[in-house]
Amino acid sequence: MKRFLIGLLALGLLAGGGWYAWQRYGTEPAQQTAATRPGGRGAGGPPVPVTAAAAMRQDIPIWLDGLGTVQALATITIRAQVDGLLTEVLFREGQDVRRGDVLARIDARPYQAALDQAIAKRAQDQALLNNARLDLQRYTQLLSSVSGASRQQVDTARAQVAQYEAQIAIDDAAIANARTQLSFTTLTSPVDGRVGLRLVDQGNVVRGSDSTGIVTVTQIRPITVLFTLPQQLLPQVLAAGDPATVQVLAQPQGGGTPAEGVLLTVDNTVDAQTGTIRLKAQFPNDDGRLWPGAFTTVRMRVRTVPDALTVPLVAVQRGPEGANVFVIGGDGAVQPRPVRLGIVTETLAEVAAGLQPGERVVTSGALRLAPGTRVAVQDPPPPDGAPVVPRRGRGAPVAEAAP
């Protein structure tokens, strides 16, 4: 009985302590009011720290994004056109060359001998032609005398002259062909470009029938980019004007600003399997950042919305009734305001209605705000003319009208 009474007393003490703790600590948060909470509307609450930006007017470029492949403006494989020993290789792998620079030489002695033989043959036939012309002149003079040449002799001499004249024409053609074959022994670059890896070493015998070639020259200044867009965007592409501005976002060698070029052409057919249209743009590539065969992200500007009232996209809150922003009043308190959006980019939103230029909107910290909450702006608003960063995404308009 004694132990039972002691246990009952202990349970009573535990129950009393729990009730006291619940009364003391459990109800204290519920007793706080909006006036004593941090950030509350009451006069005693501290302001909520936020960042803000002012609504400003600026031009919004409309871009279309796609994936592309860098292609050399020209790719030429230097091949031997005649058979012979490769006597000289005059380029370094990866060297920049100019049009007409000598890249390699083939043994020219057999072709020089053939040219000399053709020149000698022409000289021989020229001598025969000169003699035939003298014979024709003599027979023509004797034809008028009583004991002179007959008409047949004159005609034979005239035919002999024509025969040698035709032979001279054949000799001239043979000389031209021999000179051409001789010129093939000197291999030159047909374009300004960059040579690749050497495919044949000096000392090998090369043949005109070889398909591998000696080296490849690629023209990379200027350079082209082939990219695709969905066929639904074709009307916007055609309405973009000539020439349309095209930029490469992803640099194959990294760094620097996006390369800027112009649209060259739109393909004349739509790919029925993918539903895309191919486009080709050209870039100066003076710094050599674009490299043939590299994959890139391409954006094409189709139009520009002038003098649009914009706010940072992070300032726009979306709810059941549409888009709204928290506007900071002159007393430092915020009020939600519904807005109607126009063009939306990755970082900016055009406000078609609901705001005036210069009004400040909250860009971060909005989750802790309520109507009338006082705020403390931590960062100043961005300056006028802040750059517009378009939205990325394959085949989708960078800026589009909000529904």
Backbone torsions as a table, in degrees:
resi	resn	phi	psi	omega
1	MET	NA	-37.4	-179.5
2	LYS	-65.0	-43.3	178.9
3	ARG	-65.7	-36.8	179.0
4	PHE	-62.8	-42.2	179.5
5	LEU	-65.8	-39.0	179.5
6	ILE	-64.9	-42.1	179.0
7	GLY	-64.7	-40.8	178.8
8	LEU	-63.5	-38.1	178.4
9	LEU	-65.5	-40.0	179.9
10	ALA	-64.6	-40.7	177.5
11	LEU	-63.6	-37.4	178.3
12	GLY	-65.3	-40.4	178.3
13	LEU	-64.5	-42.0	178.2
14	LEU	-62.0	-42.4	179.2
15	ALA	-64.3	-41.2	179.3
16	GLY	-65.3	-40.3	178.1
17	GLY	-64.7	-39.7	178.6
18	GLY	-65.6	-40.2	179.1
19	TRP	-64.3	-38.6	180.0
20	TYR	-65.7	-43.4	-179.4
21	ALA	-64.1	-40.6	179.3
22	TRP	-64.1	-40.7	178.4
23	GLN	-67.5	-32.7	-174.0
24	ARG	-82.7	-44.0	-172.5
25	TYR	-111.0	-29.1	-173.6
26	GLY	-72.9	-27.6	-175.7
27	THR	-100.4	-5.7	-175.8
28	GLU	-65.4	-43.3	178.2
29	PRO	-62.7	-34.5	-178.7
30	ALA	-69.3	-20.1	-177.7
31	GLN	-85.0	-10.0	178.5
32	GLN	-70.5	148.6	179.9
33	THR	-111.4	171.8	179.0
34	ALA	-62.2	-22.7	-179.1
35	ALA	-75.0	-22.7	-176.9
36	THR	-104.2	-8.0	178.3
37	ARG	-77.5	148.7	174.5
38	PRO	-62.7	132.8	179.2
39	GLY	81.2	3.8	-178.7
40	GLY	-73.0	171.4	-177.2
41	ARG	-80.3	-10.3	-178.5
42	GLY	-70.6	163.0	-176.8
43	ALA	-67.1	-22.9	-176.5
44	GLY	-88.2	-8.5	-177.0
45	GLY	-83.5	139.3	177.5
46	PRO	-72.1	152.2	179.0
47	PRO	-69.5	152.9	-179.9
48	VAL	-86.2	128.3	178.0
49	PRO	-72.4	131.0	179.6
50	VAL	-141.3	168.0	167.5
51	THR	-111.1	154.5	-174.0
52	ALA	-143.6	162.4	176.8
53	ALA	-145.2	151.6	-179.9
54	ALA	-93.5	142.0	173.5
55	ALA	-67.6	128.8	-176.1
56	MET	-136.7	160.1	178.2
57	ARG	-98.8	134.0	177.7
58	GLN	-161.6	162.7	177.4
59	ASP	-78.2	139.0	178.8
60	ILE	-114.8	111.6	174.9
61	PRO	-75.9	141.4	178.4
62	ILE	-102.7	120.1	-175.0
63	TRP	-116.5	150.7	170.7
64	LEU	-114.9	133.6	-176.2
65	ASP	-106.3	145.6	176.3
66	GLY	-157.1	169.8	176.2
67	LEU	-100.0	139.8	-177.1
68	GLY	-136.5	170.8	177.1
69	THR	-127.9	130.7	178.9
70	VAL	-75.0	133.2	178.9
71	GLN	-129.7	138.5	176.2
72	ALA	-65.0	145.8	178.7
73	LEU	-63.1	-32.8	175.7
74	ALA	-151.6	139.5	176.4
75	THR	-127.5	116.9	-175.5
76	ILE	-122.1	127.7	173.6
77	THR	-93.9	119.7	-179.6
78	ILE	-80.4	112.7	-179.0
79	ARG	-118.8	154.7	173.9
80	ALA	-74.6	135.5	176.7
81	GLN	-102.8	-8.2	176.2
82	VAL	-133.1	160.4	177.8
83	ASP	-85.6	143.5	176.7
84	GLY	164.9	179.1	-179.5
85	LEU	-85.1	129.8	177.3
86	LEU	-76.9	104.2	-173.2
87	THR	-90.3	-28.4	-177.1
88	GLU	-142.0	139.5	169.1
89	VAL	-122.2	111.3	-166.9
90	LEU	-106.3	14.7	179.9
91	PHE	-121.4	158.3	171.1
92	ARG	-103.7	142.4	178.6
93	GLU	-60.9	130.5	-178.4
94	GLY	84.5	7.3	-177.4
95	GLN	-78.9	143.5	171.3
96	ASP	-83.1	130.5	-177.6
97	VAL	-125.3	158.9	176.2
98	ARG	-105.6	161.2	178.5
99	ARG	-62.1	129.2	-179.4
100	GLY	95.9	-10.0	177.6
101	ASP	-65.1	137.9	-179.9
102	VAL	-77.3	126.2	-179.5
103	LEU	-100.6	-36.8	-177.6
104	ALA	-160.2	162.8	178.0
105	ARG	-134.7	142.6	175.4
106	ILE	-107.4	149.8	-179.9
107	ASP	-52.4	116.6	-172.6
108	ALA	-97.1	-2.7	-173.6
109	ARG	-61.2	-45.0	178.2
110	PRO	-61.7	-35.3	-177.0
111	TYR	-79.5	-30.5	173.4
112	GLN	-67.7	-39.3	177.3
113	ALA	-64.0	-40.2	178.2
114	ALA	-64.0	-37.7	177.4
115	LEU	-66.5	-43.9	179.1
116	ASP	-62.1	-38.2	178.9
117	GLN	-64.8	-40.9	179.8
118	ALA	-66.9	-36.8	178.4
119	ILE	-67.3	-41.4	178.4
120	ALA	-64.3	-40.2	179.1
121	LYS	-62.4	-37.5	178.5
122	ARG	-67.3	-39.8	178.6
123	ALA	-61.8	-39.5	177.8
124	GLN	-62.6	-47.6	-179.3
125	ASP	-68.0	-29.9	177.6
126	GLN	-66.3	-39.0	177.0
127	ALA	-63.5	-43.3	177.8
128	LEU	-62.5	-37.8	178.8
129	LEU	-65.7	-42.4	179.4
130	ASN	-61.6	-41.8	178.8
131	ASN	-65.9	-40.3	179.3
132	ALA	-63.9	-35.2	178.2
133	ARG	-68.0	-37.5	177.2
134	LEU	-65.6	-42.0	177.0
135	ASP	-60.6	-41.9	179.4
136	LEU	-63.9	-38.5	179.3
137	GLN	-65.5	-41.6	179.9
138	ARG	-66.9	-45.6	-179.5
139	TYR	-63.7	-33.2	179.2
140	THR	-68.0	-39.0	178.9
141	GLN	-69.5	-37.3	-179.2
142	LEU	-74.1	-20.1	-178.0
143	LEU	-63.4	-30.0	-176.8
144	SER	-82.1	-16.5	179.3
145	SER	-84.7	162.9	-175.6
146	VAL	-69.0	-42.7	-178.8
147	SER	-103.2	28.1	-176.3
148	GLY	-87.5	-159.7	-176.0
149	ALA	-76.3	158.5	178.0
150	SER	-86.8	167.3	177.0
151	ARG	-60.7	-34.6	-179.0
152	GLN	-65.8	-41.3	178.8
153	GLN	-63.5	-38.4	178.4
154	VAL	-65.1	-44.0	179.9
155	ASP	-64.9	-37.5	178.9
156	THR	-65.4	-41.3	178.8
157	ALA	-65.4	-38.5	178.6
158	ARG	-65.5	-39.3	178.0
159	ALA	-67.2	-35.2	178.2
160	GLN	-64.8	-38.8	177.0
161	VAL	-63.3	-45.2	179.5
162	ALA	-63.1	-35.5	179.8
163	GLN	-64.7	-44.2	-178.9
164	TYR	-71.4	-31.7	175.8
165	GLU	-64.0	-40.3	176.2
166	ALA	-65.6	-36.3	178.3
167	GLN	-65.7	-37.0	176.2
168	ILE	-62.1	-40.1	177.8
169	ALA	-62.9	-38.7	177.0
170	ILE	-64.8	-40.6	179.0
171	ASP	-64.1	-39.3	178.2
172	ASP	-62.4	-41.0	178.0
173	ALA	-65.6	-39.1	178.5
174	ALA	-65.1	-38.9	177.7
175	ILE	-65.0	-43.1	178.8
176	ALA	-62.0	-42.3	178.6
177	ASN	-64.9	-41.0	179.1
178	ALA	-65.0	-39.1	177.4
179	ARG	-65.0	-38.9	178.9
180	THR	-64.3	-45.2	178.2
181	GLN	-62.1	-37.1	178.0
182	LEU	-66.7	-37.4	179.9
183	SER	-67.2	-26.9	179.6
184	PHE	-68.5	-14.2	178.8
185	THR	-76.8	-13.1	175.1
186	THR	-108.9	113.7	-177.0
187	LEU	-96.4	120.8	-178.2
188	THR	-118.9	162.7	177.8
189	SER	-81.3	127.8	179.6
190	PRO	-81.2	-12.2	-177.5
191	VAL	-141.6	165.6	168.0
192	ASP	-77.9	126.8	-177.9
193	GLY	-173.4	-157.7	-176.9
194	ARG	-127.8	131.2	179.8
195	VAL	-83.5	151.6	179.3
196	GLY	-96.4	-146.3	-179.3
197	LEU	-81.0	143.4	179.2
198	ARG	-70.3	131.1	-177.5
199	LEU	-100.2	-21.5	179.5
200	VAL	-134.6	135.6	179.6
201	ASP	-90.3	157.5	177.4
202	GLN	-61.9	140.8	-179.4
203	GLY	101.4	-13.6	177.4
204	ASN	-81.2	153.7	173.5
205	VAL	-88.9	123.5	179.8
206	VAL	-108.1	155.5	-177.8
207	ARG	-131.5	152.1	179.8
208	GLY	-66.1	-18.5	179.7
209	SER	-88.6	-3.1	179.7
210	ASP	-66.5	136.4	-179.2
211	SER	-99.5	-13.7	-176.4
212	THR	-76.5	-36.4	-178.6
213	GLY	84.1	179.7	-178.2
214	ILE	-103.6	-40.7	178.8
215	VAL	-162.7	161.1	177.6
216	THR	-112.8	134.7	177.0
217	VAL	-112.9	126.9	178.7
218	THR	-115.4	134.6	177.1
219	GLN	-92.0	112.8	-174.7
220	ILE	-113.8	0.7	176.0
221	ARG	-134.3	101.6	-0.9
222	PRO	-77.1	177.6	-178.2
223	ILE	-137.1	159.2	-177.7
224	THR	-117.3	157.1	175.3
225	VAL	-129.3	125.5	177.5
226	LEU	-101.4	121.6	-178.2
227	PHE	-136.8	167.7	-175.7
228	THR	-124.7	152.5	174.3
229	LEU	-137.8	153.8	176.6
230	PRO	-61.8	147.4	-176.5
231	GLN	-63.4	-23.5	179.4
232	GLN	-65.2	-21.7	-178.1
233	LEU	-91.2	1.0	-177.5
234	LEU	-59.1	-41.8	177.8
235	PRO	-58.9	-38.1	178.2
236	GLN	-67.1	-37.1	178.9
237	VAL	-64.8	-45.4	-178.0
238	LEU	-67.6	-26.9	179.7
239	ALA	-88.6	2.1	-174.9
240	ALA	-73.1	-16.7	-177.9
241	GLY	94.5	174.9	-176.5
242	ASP	-132.5	122.7	-2.4
243	PRO	-92.2	148.4	177.1
244	ALA	-84.1	143.2	-179.8
245	THR	-80.4	134.2	179.1
246	VAL	-128.7	139.0	178.3
247	GLN	-127.0	148.0	173.4
248	VAL	-103.0	120.2	-177.8
249	LEU	-85.0	-48.5	-177.0
250	ALA	-88.6	111.0	-179.9
251	GLN	-83.2	127.3	179.2
252	PRO	-57.5	-32.4	179.9
253	GLN	-105.8	5.1	173.3
254	GLY	73.6	162.7	173.1
255	GLY	78.3	165.6	175.5
256	GLY	76.0	178.5	178.4
257	THR	-84.5	161.4	178.9
258	PRO	-59.6	139.7	176.1
259	ALA	-72.0	139.0	-176.5
260	GLU	-120.3	134.2	179.0
261	GLY	-143.6	-160.6	-178.1
262	VAL	-130.3	154.0	177.3
263	LEU	-75.5	126.6	179.0
264	LEU	-85.2	-51.8	-174.5
265	THR	-161.3	161.3	173.1
266	VAL	-112.6	136.2	-179.2
267	ASP	-60.7	153.3	-175.0
268	ASN	-85.8	-1.0	178.3
269	THR	-139.3	156.7	174.0
270	VAL	-96.4	135.3	177.3
271	ASP	-68.2	113.6	-175.6
272	ALA	-68.5	-26.1	-178.1
273	GLN	-77.7	-38.3	-177.2
274	THR	-104.5	-14.4	-178.3
275	GLY	69.5	30.1	-178.6
276	THR	-122.2	161.8	176.6
277	ILE	-117.0	138.7	-179.7
278	ARG	-93.9	141.7	179.1
279	LEU	-133.3	152.1	178.8
280	LYS	-125.9	130.4	177.6
281	ALA	-120.7	154.6	-179.5
282	GLN	-120.2	139.4	-178.2
283	PHE	-127.0	141.2	178.7
284	PRO	-61.0	-40.6	177.3
285	ASN	55.0	41.2	-179.2
286	ASP	-64.5	-31.9	-179.7
287	ASP	-87.8	-3.2	176.2
288	GLY	70.8	23.3	-179.6
289	ARG	-73.8	-32.4	-179.2
290	LEU	-84.6	133.4	-173.1
291	TRP	-124.1	132.2	-178.0
292	PRO	-56.5	135.9	178.9
293	GLY	91.3	-9.6	-177.6
294	ALA	-79.3	146.5	174.4
295	PHE	-87.4	140.0	-177.8
296	THR	-138.5	161.5	170.0
297	THR	-100.9	123.9	-174.1
298	VAL	-114.2	141.2	173.0
299	ARG	-128.4	141.5	-176.2
300	MET	-124.8	126.7	179.7
301	ARG	-85.4	122.5	-177.6
302	VAL	-103.1	-26.7	176.8
303	ARG	-166.5	174.8	179.4
304	THR	-135.1	131.2	175.4
305	VAL	-88.4	113.2	-174.5
306	PRO	-82.8	144.5	169.4
307	ASP	50.9	50.2	179.8
308	ALA	-89.8	142.5	174.5
309	LEU	-81.4	119.4	-171.7
310	THR	-127.0	153.9	170.7
311	VAL	-135.2	157.4	174.4
312	PRO	-59.4	141.2	-177.4
313	LEU	-62.0	-30.1	-179.3
314	VAL	-67.3	-16.0	179.3
315	ALA	-79.8	-13.8	-175.2
316	VAL	-87.0	125.3	174.6
317	GLN	-106.5	140.1	-179.4
318	ARG	-114.7	134.0	-179.6
319	GLY	-136.2	-172.6	-179.4
320	PRO	-60.2	-28.9	-176.7
321	GLU	-97.0	4.5	179.0
322	GLY	118.0	-162.8	-177.2
323	ALA	-83.4	146.6	175.8
324	ASN	-151.7	163.2	178.3
325	VAL	-134.0	156.1	172.8
326	PHE	-92.5	115.9	-178.9
327	VAL	-98.2	131.4	-179.7
328	ILE	-88.1	121.0	179.5
329	GLY	-81.2	178.1	-180.0
330	GLY	-67.7	-23.5	179.2
331	ASP	-88.9	5.3	179.8
332	GLY	85.3	2.0	178.0
333	ALA	-96.6	150.8	-178.2
334	VAL	-105.2	149.7	174.3
335	GLN	-136.1	134.1	176.0
336	PRO	-70.5	142.0	-179.2
337	ARG	-138.4	125.5	177.3
338	PRO	-69.7	142.7	179.0
339	VAL	-133.4	155.7	174.7
340	ARG	-109.1	123.5	-174.1
341	LEU	-93.5	152.0	173.8
342	GLY	-113.0	-108.5	178.8
343	ILE	-73.9	135.4	178.4
344	VAL	-123.6	125.2	175.5
345	THR	-111.3	-170.4	-179.1
346	GLU	-69.3	-27.5	-176.2
347	THR	-124.3	-15.5	-175.3
348	LEU	-125.3	154.4	173.3
349	ALA	-132.2	131.0	175.5
350	GLU	-81.7	129.7	178.6
351	VAL	-99.5	107.5	-179.7
352	ALA	-78.8	-27.6	179.5
353	ALA	-159.6	147.0	175.7
354	GLY	114.9	-14.0	-179.7
355	LEU	-135.0	159.3	174.4
356	GLN	-117.8	149.2	178.3
357	PRO	-56.3	136.3	178.4
358	GLY	95.6	-18.7	177.6
359	GLU	-67.9	137.8	-177.5
360	ARG	-93.0	138.5	178.9
361	VAL	-124.9	152.3	-179.4
362	VAL	-77.5	131.5	179.8
363	THR	-107.3	-19.9	175.3
364	SER	-152.1	151.1	-177.0
365	GLY	90.6	12.3	-175.8
366	ALA	-73.0	-19.0	-177.5
367	LEU	-67.2	-22.8	-179.4
368	ARG	-98.1	11.1	-174.8
369	LEU	-102.4	152.9	173.8
370	ALA	-140.4	163.0	178.5
371	PRO	-54.1	126.4	178.7
372	GLY	91.1	-2.9	-179.8
373	THR	-65.4	133.5	175.8
374	ARG	-82.4	140.2	-176.3
375	VAL	-127.7	157.4	173.6
376	ALA	-120.0	113.4	-176.9
377	VAL	-76.4	123.5	-176.9
378	GLN	-88.2	-41.1	-176.3
379	ASP	-110.9	143.8	175.4
380	PRO	-70.7	157.1	178.2
381	PRO	-66.0	151.5	-179.8
382	PRO	-66.6	152.3	179.9
383	PRO	-69.3	162.5	176.7
384	ASP	-63.7	149.8	178.5
385	GLY	78.9	21.8	177.0
386	ALA	-60.3	139.7	-175.9
387	PRO	-64.4	144.4	178.3
388	VAL	-93.8	121.0	178.2
389	VAL	-100.7	111.7	-176.7
390	PRO	-70.1	158.8	176.8
391	ARG	-74.2	142.2	177.4
392	ARG	-103.5	153.4	177.7
393	GLY	156.8	129.7	-171.5
394	ARG	-63.6	127.0	170.0
395	GLY	71.8	7.6	-178.3
396	ALA	-110.5	145.3	176.5
397	PRO	-60.8	137.7	179.6
398	VAL	-68.5	-40.3	178.2
399	ALA	-122.2	135.7	-175.9
400	GLU	-145.4	155.3	178.2
401	ALA	-72.4	135.5	177.5
402	ALA	-72.3	144.5	179.7
403	PRO	-67.3	NA	NA
